[in-house]
């Protein structure tokens, strides 16, 4: 926009849209006295397991979001959940190759095809418009062989009750080659024909096997063109979808990370950060910023 004043002086005015600041919701590298409670069976098909702290850190487990608390949901209909799934906090070599504590999630065998162990937050229908998640992830060295051809594993999911699911995946093709995939669909409802609203895939950025990856996930929920789904791996943009990311229903279930695959696998999780917006500038990766050292 510009204004022409007396004396033909041209003054330009630049309209700047303010960028919403980011607030740190949670962080943990499992070095703060974190420990797992024993799995608790509250109904026939689901076990629940919590993480706790034995000291007073600034961000205590469980993760809290919109006044709801996260927990591991272990989908097993058996008297012995550890026969199929086991979570452990163990010492290992971390993303910086130093000895660290990390979460080891092990799916030993599938009881049913939906056997899985997500870290899940039931937000009780309260709206969470934006969310940024960063964590270190290490998958098995033989992942592609283990999954086989035309297979899949889930990185993260977000669901409403009635009309929308956002899911981020790693897929294998007919040659067992791994690649990234994300989409929005209506899997949450069984009463309507299946519909995939949009999808994006990336076969250029490699899926690392047996090596740590720096995972960043961001979404902005909107019925308009300002909706966003964004995934980077080691600072490389893998998925960048712009467009509608919701219909009407507010988000309900947030699965921040999960071990859910077509075949049994194990994986390592470390260095978790949860923010309510981009913490490193608008649509900029935080890959070059050390974990836990980003200023709030």
Phi, psi and omega in degrees: 000142177218159180231131177265116182260175180302138182086013176059029175279126182260118179248125180264138174242125179261123179275118183249126175274121182297143177268128179294130179290159181257139178241132179286124180266321186197148169208147177197138171243016178066012178267357189262036181077021181291141176210157181266135170278162179291145177302143183235124181265114183254344172210179193294328189248358186226132168252153178235145179217133182250156168255141178228173176240149175254017173215178183259078176279168182293331182231096183273145168291149000282164175294133180246134181215121181053044177067012175250151182249141180276160177199159172281131175254116183252107187273085182222126174257074183202152181287347180233092183294328184287349172295330184253317187223139176215131172260139177220147168253116190227163172279138178203177172276125185272190183295336176264011180068013175263155178294131184210165170270142179210162177274124177252114180255122186237117168261108186280320175203161181265121173284315173226170183297335181268007178307124185196170179216079177278152164270112196240141175236121176266105187278003175057044176065015175273137186285132171239102189288314183233150174203139176236129182234133176227136176200160173271137182226131172235125180256165184297153178296329183255032187304310185297319178292322180295314181290321183083186184282149178049052184237188188197158163217154184258135173271314187196151180218152177220128189226146165265180178278324193246327197222354189207137169228134169253127183224138177243133190230167155244128180248161164243147177265193183293345177256013181068015178284132182278143173207168185265146181209142175215148176201166167247134179211185184247031183301340182295338182249131177263359186264000182230156176299147182298139176220131172259116185285323179196161173208157174220144175223160179217118180251006183266314180283123186290147168270114185281138177250127178073013179229148177292143174233142175269107185261131173232129180232131175226141169220148173235117184272124182201150173275357186248188184288350179277000174297150186210140168228126191220127179227126172238152178229119184052038178084354180268129179290121183255314179230133175215092180258133176239125180151190182299133179235016177200166174248271179237319189293135174290154181296146182237301185257126176243117175256096188299316172208161186203155165250097181217111183216166179294330179238158178295131175220167168239158182207161178245139177234138178207168170053058183277131172228135177235126179232161179266006176189181176301124179272346187244023183104158188301114177056034176251136179291147175264013188304323182276359176265131180299144173302142174073357183249009176284127181292139179282000000 
